Every structure is written in C-alpha cells, then in structure tokens.
Amino acid sequence: MNETVGTNGLIFNEPLLWEKGVSGRTGFSMPRRDVDNAPVDENLAGKGPDFPDLSEVDLVRHYVRLSQWNFSVDNGMYPLGSCTMKYNPKTNERQAALPGIAGAHPLLPESLSQGMLQLMHELSDDLCRITGLDAVSLQPAAGAHGELTGMLIIYAYHAAKGEKRSKILIPDTAHGTNPASASLCGFASIPLASNEQGMLDPAAVAELMDEDTAGIMVTNPNTLGLFEENITEVAKIVHDKGGLVYCDGANMNALMGVVNMKDSGVDVLHLNLHKTFSTPHGGGGPGAGPVCVTKALEPFLPVPRVTEENGRYAFSWDHPQSVGKLHAFWGNFGILVRAYSYIRSMGGENLKKASQLAVLNANYIKERLKGTYHLPYDRPCMHECVFTDKHQQAHKVSTLDIAKRLMEYGFHPPTVYFPLVVSGALMIEPTETECKADLDRFIEAMKAIDAEAKENPDLLHDAPKIPKVRRLDEVAAARKPCLRD
Ligand SMILES: *Cc1c(COP(=O)(O)O)cnc(C)c1O
C-alpha cells in the first residue's frame, strides 16, 4: 500500500484554514435572491476581513482533527502522578450547565441567589465532613492558591498572638508549590530531609522546630505516594512549640472516608476540587482549592463566608481577623457545582470506595512492575507509585525515552523526573476509574518497553514517531515558545 495515499483516520498534516480555503466556497446556502441588485453604499464597500472561503465540512473536519491530536482522559489512560487525571462523570458537567446555574450572575442580590448560596454552604459542610476539619473557604482558585491562603492564615494566627515567626519547615517530599507558596507569604522555607523510608522523621523535626518557626507544610500522601505515618507525632512536636501543621491535601483521592485529618493533627489543609472531586483539569484550566481549618483558625478565613440562619443563606463580611478576599466574586463557582454534584451523586460510602480503589490500583501496578522497573521505596503505597529508570540505564535508556515510547502504545506518560528526591523518577497514578483490564494493558506496555530497551534501545531513543509533535527541544520550548505550529 502506498503510504501517501488514503488515511487511517488520524491526519497529522493539517493545513491552516487560510491554506485550505478555496475562493467561492461557502458554509451555507442562501435562498435565491428575489429582489433586484442594489448598489452598496461606498462607505461600506471597503475590503472585508481576510477570512478564507470554506465549506461547513472543511471547518468541522479541521477542528475535529486538531482535537484528535490531543490526549485526554476521555480517550485513554492518563496516569500522570500527583495530578489525579480520573474520569469525570458527565452528569457533573450537565449540572454545572443547568441554565439557572450557568446563567446566575455573581452580582445578583442574596435574596435571588438562595440556591447558589445553599450549594456553597452544603459543599462546605461536605468538605468539612470529608476532612474532619471545622470550617472552610471555597474561594481559592487552585491548589497553590489554597496554599497561599493557608500560609496567610498561619501568619495571621501568629500575628493575632503578637508573634512574628519567620520560618516554615518543608520536607523534601513535599509538592514543589509548597516552598513557593511559603516564600510568597514571606516565610523562609527550611528544608527537611525525609528518612530512608521516604517518611518524615520526628527526630529531624524536633531538631529544627523552634519558636521562630510558624509551622510545617506536609504533603500527605507525600510525593512518593506514601502515607506520612508519623504525622501525629510530628504534629505534636510542632504544636508543643506553638507552631501549626499545614497539610497539602491535593491528593485526598487516597484518603477520602479513611483518614480524619483533624485527628491526625492537621490545622489547615487545602483540597484540589479539580483533582479529587472530579472536575476536568489540565492546561491551566479553572480549578478550585478550598481551604479547611480547625475552629481556632476559623476567624482568619477569607471573606465573605456563607452563613445560614433559619433556612436563609447570606454572605457575611464582618470578620475583623480575616485575611481578606482572595478571589473576584465568590471563587470559581462552576467548579464548586461540579464538586457538589460529584460528592452528592457518590455519597460517603462511594467516596470511600473510590479512595480504596485508587490505592488498590496503584499497589497493583507497583507489585506487577516492581521486578521490571526499579522501585526505590518498596512499601505499600497510596494512590500512586514511583519507579526509576535505574535498570534501563544499563542500556542507555532513560525515563524520558520510556515516557516517549509509551505514547506510541496509546498511553499518556506518567509524571517524570518528579519527585526530585528520586533520580529518574516515573510517578504513576492510575486513579480508581481504570478497570483491571486497562491496568493490565498499561503494565504490558511498560514491560514491552523494558524488553525493547534491551533489544533495540534506538527504538526508544527515537520515540515518539507517531504523534504530531516528536521530541521537543525542551530548553528552547521553555525559552522561546512558538505557539503557532
Ligand atoms: C497538584 C498539586 C498541587 C498544585 O495544585 P494546582 O491546582 O496546580 O495549583 C499542590 N500540591 C500537590 C500535592 C499537588 O498534587
């Protein structure tokens, strides 16, 4: 068969619409004219915009083809560690699109927004129940924004006691946004080395924790996908010196209905609704990073807060110790609707089951791949597992080569070279929405790639050959982004 003739359905050489246009083509049929020509006013006659002439089908195919160059959770497994790329039930989209919700204007008076306020109030209650904490702000627009809010709350808490503490302890297994958020709030991040099991070491915390340290920022599960087993002990050490415990709960997907965060010693925690609570995300799209706190920190939450009295809902602004307002209007409301829809349609039992399955799936992958890929921390994991390219390096095959080749097997690559504490990391998060058959297909692909690394490493060095964009010059891509081609 001549490879230049015909198509397998995926066309990667899509011209620009201007190159496709053929003079005189149109995308619609006008009824035949039944009046005489009339001269056009000369002032209006100039040259129109330079739009190409196209038929409807030209246009539809162009955009559908472009959409097929993208990988999404809706067309395949997307095991991007730390990102919880799980399937988002379409009913959540439908609820967010209901005309009464999608069309609600943020400047409507409270009396005409009772349903919206009720939704925010009930969602806040649900998030308190899920985390065990006492109060929540739905305002932050993303995980990192939630972290900044949490840091401001911690700062305000110490300030209210007449203290100005300057440091925050940040374990080396924390998410990369954590030190950035702490610095943005003016704290110095003090790095804390994890022990040989990839865990927080209470002795190391005790050594560094002092009365100039505002608290600790713990990612739990940490970026190795491990549960911080010493969290309660660590929290006690921090509390004894007057500090607070911040938990990055972006990956609550592993813990819903299983761990009560307040009981484990956490004072402030953010959630990523766009990860755990089933909102489509990626590419910088909108998110929501609610911040949950203990009763003692409630006065510092952002304003306005949603209150309820005798079945009437209202915004309350009068919280003099509040850190202020952190988002225009009331946060990314559409994301809140999706999360509410997800939580209510699942119910507590199913949320717990989702977490259990997420953990089961990650452990299944870990156990089945651990002979083939090097597993730096061989312990039961949470929702994700971290391998390295150590075995494949013997054949001069790297994590990047493995990730690129995986695309040719139809899978989105896992997170690579993160966390930084693991050299050549491959961080795999299957999520609970993958069935065993799909996990097996992924595992088989990873094993096939390992076999190729031994037999034909160049196949991996040259990958990917199928996708539109092959190997990027990543330095040039970051320094000189070309967004057109
Ligand atoms: C994704 C993630 C973040 C950052 O969340 P954004 O919404 O991208 O700002 C922070 N911490 C952890 C552990 C994460 O997985």
The ligand as an ORCA input file, in Angstrom:
! r2SCAN-3c Opt
* xyz 0 1
  C      -1.443     19.473     42.005
  C      -0.849     19.694     43.311
  C      -0.662     20.992     43.802
  C      -0.919     22.240     42.996
  O      -2.254     22.400     42.624
  P      -2.651     23.463     41.495
  O      -4.135     23.427     41.454
  O      -1.999     23.000     40.241
  O      -2.112     24.802     41.934
  C      -0.154     21.123     45.077
  N       0.172     20.045     45.805
  C       0.008     18.794     45.361
  C       0.388     17.630     46.240
  C      -0.498     18.566     44.096
  O      -0.632     17.309     43.655
*
